[in-house]
Amino acid sequence: METKQPQTPPAEARENIMGTMDINPLLVKLSVPMMISMLVQALYNVVDSVFVSHVSESALTAVSLAFSLQNVMIAVGVGTGVGVNAMLSKSLGEKNQRRANATAENGIFLSLCSFVVFLVIGLTCMKPYFYAQTGDEAIARQGIQYLSVCCIFSLGLFTQTMGEKLLAATGRTYLSMISQLTGAVVNIILDPIFIFGYCGEALSGTTGAAVATVIGQFCGAGMTLFFNLNKNPDIQIGFKGFRPSAKAIGRIYAVGLPSIAMQCVGSVMTFGMNLILMTFSATAVAVFGVYFKLQSFVFMPVFGLNNGMVPIIGYNYGARRPDRVKKTIKLAVCYAEGIMLIGFCIFQFFPDKVLGIFAASDAMLAIGIPALRIICPHFLLAGIGIVMGSVFQALGNGVFSLIVSMCRQLVVLLPAAWLLARTGSVNNVWWAFLIAEVVSLLLSLAFFARINKTVIAPLYGPEEP
């Protein structure tokens, strides 16, 4: 009986922010903290690679080979969190506190299940995974050391990711930002201390990089637990008598599985592009790797913008307020395009400067400068597509996002790159990015037209009992 008393005020409190606050300041309020944390995350990714590269080239190669499986692990955590975020914010918009609490509790349960899966993988699959990619004993050994630690101690990663999504779903993105900043800053500080052997040889090199990573993740996880238990009254988490709900899990993964699949598709695309570019030179592969590090500074703020947008759309969708849903989408597209325009200008006019961050050789500059200039026009199209993908997820149609992502990266990008490679010029290969983005944009607009007709437009009708 006592639980009923505190459940009404949270819904009313959220109403004042998500339901009535003007969309523009609301979107800025929720998105800017997430954009900052995403930029810090992008910075961490670059700094981590720089430190490892100073150990040896084989160490850097080992960490690079670990990326595919590591990305799958992140995809599972983030994708599950996306599903929880969308369903939780929708439940709050519908004033359905019981469903909101059930969504949060089942989301935490799923994050623990994900940890168990990757714990088993870390204990059993590391040697086959690396020796399938390389016969170099030194590279394989360092890769096994690195990825084993990341998988076996992945509880911090999954707890932190879920906790951040719970905070974002209730509009507390500034607390999510603090949690992510804590983890990233701890990671960046510990990287050189462990990697360069200041804590002993056993914790140096790639093992040290992994230890620094998991410590940072556990610190971030601790912050999210504290904030959700003490600063997030919109959800009441209690596991006394808890039983997993097939219904709640189904709702979560209806949105989350396409997100997981989309990130896994990215791993397949990267692997395929590396094979294509290796036919030209290892330098071409290096340029592609550097591009991925650099483009994260452009794309990460847009992902942060999406993290702020999704709960607004989900809440107002649940509250049957289509005008606020549409205005949120329009503003998000405008902000995303502004970010992409800045990225386009930097890559187009200063490619030598950004490549210089990685101490690029003359050979890398010769390939990299035209590569960045050819690739960057697709940023201007990608901004719309990225926002649309999150809109589909927020409105419970995550499968549309998956279709667009698969078409872009597997159906169009890789075949186009392979065909353009037949011309014998590596510069031609980069045009595949623009070709794939045009197709992706057309698909996204077609799907949005359908969503607008079948999901958003009916909200203008009489409210269902």
CORSULLIN-V478201 format. One record per residue. N is the residue number from 1. RES is the residue in one small letter. D_CENTER is the distance of its C-alpha to the mean C-alpha in Angstrom with 1 decimal. Layout:
# CORSULLIN-V478201
n = (N:N)
res = (RES:RES)
d_center = (D_CENTER:D_CENTER)
This chain:
# CORSULLIN-V478201
n = (1:2:3:4:5:6:7:8:9:10:11:12:13:14:15:16:17:18:19:20:21:22:23:24:25:26:27:28:29:30:31:32:33:34:35:36:37:38:39:40:41:42:43:44:45:46:47:48:49:50:51:52:53:54:55:56:57:58:59:60:61:62:63:64:65:66:67:68:69:70:71:72:73:74:75:76:77:78:79:80:81:82:83:84:85:86:87:88:89:90:91:92:93:94:95:96:97:98:99:100:101:102:103:104:105:106:107:108:109:110:111:112:113:114:115:116:117:118:119:120:121:122:123:124:125:126:127:128:129:130:131:132:133:134:135:136:137:138:139:140:141:142:143:144:145:146:147:148:149:150:151:152:153:154:155:156:157:158:159:160:161:162:163:164:165:166:167:168:169:170:171:172:173:174:175:176:177:178:179:180:181:182:183:184:185:186:187:188:189:190:191:192:193:194:195:196:197:198:199:200:201:202:203:204:205:206:207:208:209:210:211:212:213:214:215:216:217:218:219:220:221:222:223:224:225:226:227:228:229:230:231:232:233:234:235:236:237:238:239:240:241:242:243:244:245:246:247:248:249:250:251:252:253:254:255:256:257:258:259:260:261:262:263:264:265:266:267:268:269:270:271:272:273:274:275:276:277:278:279:280:281:282:283:284:285:286:287:288:289:290:291:292:293:294:295:296:297:298:299:300:301:302:303:304:305:306:307:308:309:310:311:312:313:314:315:316:317:318:319:320:321:322:323:324:325:326:327:328:329:330:331:332:333:334:335:336:337:338:339:340:341:342:343:344:345:346:347:348:349:350:351:352:353:354:355:356:357:358:359:360:361:362:363:364:365:366:367:368:369:370:371:372:373:374:375:376:377:378:379:380:381:382:383:384:385:386:387:388:389:390:391:392:393:394:395:396:397:398:399:400:401:402:403:404:405:406:407:408:409:410:411:412:413:414:415:416:417:418:419:420:421:422:423:424:425:426:427:428:429:430:431:432:433:434:435:436:437:438:439:440:441:442:443:444:445:446:447:448:449:450:451:452:453:454:455:456:457:458:459:460:461:462:463:464:465)
res = (m:e:t:k:q:p:q:t:p:p:a:e:a:r:e:n:i:m:g:t:m:d:i:n:p:l:l:v:k:l:s:v:p:m:m:i:s:m:l:v:q:a:l:y:n:v:v:d:s:v:f:v:s:h:v:s:e:s:a:l:t:a:v:s:l:a:f:s:l:q:n:v:m:i:a:v:g:v:g:t:g:v:g:v:n:a:m:l:s:k:s:l:g:e:k:n:q:r:r:a:n:a:t:a:e:n:g:i:f:l:s:l:c:s:f:v:v:f:l:v:i:g:l:t:c:m:k:p:y:f:y:a:q:t:g:d:e:a:i:a:r:q:g:i:q:y:l:s:v:c:c:i:f:s:l:g:l:f:t:q:t:m:g:e:k:l:l:a:a:t:g:r:t:y:l:s:m:i:s:q:l:t:g:a:v:v:n:i:i:l:d:p:i:f:i:f:g:y:c:g:e:a:l:s:g:t:t:g:a:a:v:a:t:v:i:g:q:f:c:g:a:g:m:t:l:f:f:n:l:n:k:n:p:d:i:q:i:g:f:k:g:f:r:p:s:a:k:a:i:g:r:i:y:a:v:g:l:p:s:i:a:m:q:c:v:g:s:v:m:t:f:g:m:n:l:i:l:m:t:f:s:a:t:a:v:a:v:f:g:v:y:f:k:l:q:s:f:v:f:m:p:v:f:g:l:n:n:g:m:v:p:i:i:g:y:n:y:g:a:r:r:p:d:r:v:k:k:t:i:k:l:a:v:c:y:a:e:g:i:m:l:i:g:f:c:i:f:q:f:f:p:d:k:v:l:g:i:f:a:a:s:d:a:m:l:a:i:g:i:p:a:l:r:i:i:c:p:h:f:l:l:a:g:i:g:i:v:m:g:s:v:f:q:a:l:g:n:g:v:f:s:l:i:v:s:m:c:r:q:l:v:v:l:l:p:a:a:w:l:l:a:r:t:g:s:v:n:n:v:w:w:a:f:l:i:a:e:v:v:s:l:l:l:s:l:a:f:f:a:r:i:n:k:t:v:i:a:p:l:y:g:p:e:e:p)
d_center = (39.7:38.4:34.8:35.7:36.7:33.4:31.4:32.9:32.2:28.5:28.3:30.7:28.8:25.6:27.8:28.8:25.4:23.3:26.4:28.8:27.3:27.2:23.9:23.6:23.9:21.9:18.9:19.4:20.0:16.8:14.5:16.0:15.3:11.5:11.8:13.9:11.8:8.9:11.9:13.2:10.2:10.7:14.4:14.1:12.7:15.8:18.2:17.6:18.4:21.4:22.8:22.6:24.2:27.2:27.9:28.5:27.3:27.2:24.9:22.4:22.8:22.4:19.0:18.0:19.3:17.3:14.0:14.1:14.8:12.6:9.5:11.1:11.3:7.7:7.2:10.2:9.4:6.2:8.1:11.2:10.2:9.4:12.9:14.4:13.3:14.9:17.9:18.6:18.7:20.8:23.2:23.7:24.6:27.1:28.5:28.0:27.6:28.3:25.5:23.1:24.2:24.2:20.6:19.6:21.9:20.9:17.2:18.3:20.5:17.8:15.8:19.1:19.8:16.6:17.8:21.2:20.1:18.4:21.4:23.6:21.7:21.9:25.6:26.6:24.5:23.9:27.2:27.0:23.4:24.4:28.0:26.8:25.3:27.8:31.4:31.3:32.1:30.8:27.4:27.1:28.4:26.0:23.0:24.3:24.8:21.3:19.3:21.9:21.3:17.5:18.0:21.2:19.9:16.4:17.7:16.4:12.8:13.0:15.2:13.2:10.0:12.5:14.6:12.1:11.4:15.2:16.0:13.8:15.5:18.8:18.4:18.2:15.2:17.5:17.8:14.1:14.1:17.1:15.6:12.6:15.2:17.6:15.6:14.6:18.2:19.8:17.9:19.1:22.6:23.0:21.8:25.2:27.2:26.2:25.6:29.0:30.9:31.9:31.4:33.3:33.1:31.6:28.4:28.2:26.4:23.4:24.3:24.2:20.8:19.6:21.7:20.3:16.7:17.7:20.0:17.4:15.2:18.4:19.3:16.1:16.7:20.3:19.5:17.4:20.3:22.8:21.3:20.9:24.4:26.1:24.5:23.0:26.1:24.5:23.8:26.4:25.1:28.0:28.2:32.0:32.9:29.3:29.0:25.9:26.0:25.6:25.4:22.6:20.6:21.3:20.1:16.8:16.2:17.7:14.5:12.1:13.5:12.8:9.0:9.6:12.0:10.0:7.7:11.1:12.8:11.1:12.7:15.9:16.0:15.7:18.4:20.5:20.4:21.4:24.4:25.4:25.3:27.1:30.1:30.5:29.9:27.7:27.3:25.7:23.0:22.7:22.3:19.5:17.7:18.5:17.3:13.8:13.9:15.5:13.5:10.4:12.8:13.2:9.9:8.0:10.8:10.5:7.0:8.9:11.8:10.3:9.6:13.2:14.4:13.5:15.9:18.5:18.6:18.6:21.3:23.5:23.2:24.5:27.1:28.2:27.8:26.9:27.9:25.3:22.6:23.8:24.1:20.6:19.3:21.8:21.0:17.2:18.2:20.6:18.4:15.7:18.7:20.1:17.1:17.2:20.9:20.8:18.5:21.0:23.9:22.8:22.1:25.3:27.7:26.6:25.2:27.7:26.6:22.9:23.9:26.3:23.7:23.6:27.4:27.5:30.8:33.0:32.0:28.3:29.1:31.2:28.4:25.5:27.1:27.8:24.5:22.5:25.0:24.9:21.1:20.4:22.1:19.4:17.2:19.6:19.0:15.3:15.0:16.8:15.0:11.4:13.1:15.1:12.4:11.3:15.1:15.8:13.5:15.1:18.5:18.2:18.0:14.7:16.9:17.4:13.7:14.1:17.4:16.4:13.6:16.2:18.9:17.2:16.1:18.8:21.7:22.0:20.3:21.6:25.0:25.4:24.6:27.0:29.7:29.4:29.7:33.0:34.4:34.4:32.5:29.1:28.8:29.0:25.9:23.6:24.8:22.9:19.8:21.7:23.4:20.3:18.9:22.2:22.2:18.6:19.8:23.0:21.4:19.0:22.1:24.2:21.9:21.7:25.5:25.7:23.4:25.5:28.7:28.0:25.6:26.0:29.7:31.0:29.8:32.7:35.2:36.9:34.8:34.9:36.9)
